[in-house]
Amino acid sequence: MTHIIPVIMSGGAGSRLWPLSRQANPKQLLPLVTEQTMVQETVERFDSEMFSDPVFICNALHVDAILAQMSDIGRAVDACIVEPVGRNTAPCAVVAACHAAKRKDSLVMLVPADHHVKNPAAFRSAIKRAVPAAKDGYLVTFGITPDAPETGYGYIARGEALEDGVYKVDAFREKPDTATAQKYLDDGSYAWNAGIFLFSPESFLAEAEAHAAPIAKEARRAYEASDAQNNVIHLDADIFGACPSESIDYAVMEHTQKAAVVPCDIGWNDIGSFTSLQAARAAISHDGQGNAVNGSVMTERSENCLVQTDGLPVSLVGVSNLAVIVNDGEVLVVNLDESQAVKNIVTRLKEGGETERL
């Protein structure tokens, strides 16, 4: 029986969601869309017999919180692999493959911790479709069926069919302008790149060694030299710190001849900004004017806003398309069209030495 090991990448700081997301309590540990936290939501998607216990790749600061949150929902954890420093997703994937390679007949399901999926059953069906290709050595990514000319995501162009619902990747495309995104949408053969992967550890390591040898070498060495304490594995700090930082797309997927894609419509949302958070929350519940609110909030002639307060009452009058966040003594007001720029505030706080606010 093939074991699919969910490996959940949970190392991000979520700077675009400041001040909700903080260094000690980042977005993946928060209940942003539902009553469950993002890591709890993520793990619950793999609640079936084809999945093994999850593995987390995370920051040392978050191990206790992750284990506690898994205990709260009655889920065992295979391991928490601790990154001494962030090195993007390609080294994560190598480490995940090294860990999974110790198990016979296993596949790695590599997923970010900060995605919301409204239809987990459809996601599991897509994974089942991908299994034969992954066992045949393909590195399978999951392409989200687009419903708008979105310019904030990369795109995947599908090529020839490998089997029902599984295709070779023809090309990866960078984030497009609006006109190009509309062409992709009209074409019908493009999908959003969600950064979700299924692969055999042996196949991925072979492709990483072929196309990103320095990353493959250093990440493998860091794992092999790690310090394991029960189910907490600390990667070697010096070796991992010397590993190049690069995404799995740039390092491997754009170069390999074994890239495959499974297009799927799963109600996916990347909770990477207040814009996407507002859309995800409003899709579940809003006040009739598209306002997604949490806490002591009043709105008057206002629409399509995201408002969250942890105490101080907030009232909106005659505005639209805003995020208003009051959290732990900080207040943020941002036009949702500019929500990506919130990370610039975080950068300025770091540069100014105001780390206590992070």
C-alpha positions, 0 to 999 in steps of 0.5 A: 500500500502506498503511504502518502505523507503530508508534509506541511510547510509552516515556516512563514511569518505572514508579514502581509497580514500584520498586525494579526500575524506576528513572529511569535504567533504567525498566520498559520497558527491563527483561526483566520477563516474558520474556527480552526487554525490554518494548520488545523484546517490543513491537517484535516484535509488529509483525514483518510486512510491513504494518508500517514500522520503529518510532518511539519517543517517549521520554526523552533518558536512554533513547535509547541504551539503546533503540537498543542493544536494537533492534540486539540483536534486529536491528530498525531504528528509524525515529526516536526522538522525545525528549520534554523533559518528560512530557506524557501521551498526547494530546501524544504522539499529536499528535506521532506524527501529525505525524511520520507525516503526512510519509508518504503513505498511512500509519496510526499504531499508537500503543502503550505500551511496557509491555504483555505480549501472549501472542498476537501473531498474534491482535493482528495479526489484530485490527489487520488488521480495524481497518485499513479503519475507520482508513482511513475516518477512524475513531480505532480503539481495541482493547478487551480481552475481559474475563475477570474483573470487573476494577476497575483498568481503564477500560471501553469500551461498544461500539455499532453494528457498522461491519463484521465485528469493528469497532464504533462506541464507545458510551461510555467508562467510568471504572474501576468498583467491583466490582459495576459491573465484574461488570455489565459482564462479564455484559453482554458488550458491554464491553471493557477499555480498553488504551490502544492506537490505530490512526488516520490522522494526518490524521483524528487531527489534525483531531479533536485540533484540534476537541476539544483545540485547545491540545494540538494547537497546542502539540504540533504547534509543538514537533514543527515546531520540533524539532532532528533529529540523524540519527534522533533528534528533540528536541522543542522544550523550551520549546514542549512544556513549555507544552503541556497534559498530558492523556490521549488518552482525555480530550482526544479519544476521549471527545469525538469522533464517530469513535471505533471499537473492535475487541474482541480476546482477545490474552492482554493484560496491562498490566504496571503493578504488581507484581500484574499482573507476578505474574499475567503471570509465573505464567501462564508459569511457577510453582512449583506454588503460584502463586509466580513466582520469579527468583533465589536463592529458597526458599518453604515453605507459601507461595503466589501470591507474586512474588519477585525478587532480584539477589543476596541469597537470599530465603526465604518461609515461611507467607505468601501474596500478597506481592511481595518485591523485592531489587534494587540495594541496595533491599528492598521487601515489599508485599502485592499487594493494595496494590501500587498504593501503591508509587508513594507510596514513590517520592513520599516519596523524591523529597520527602525528596531521596533521588533517588539511590535512584530 
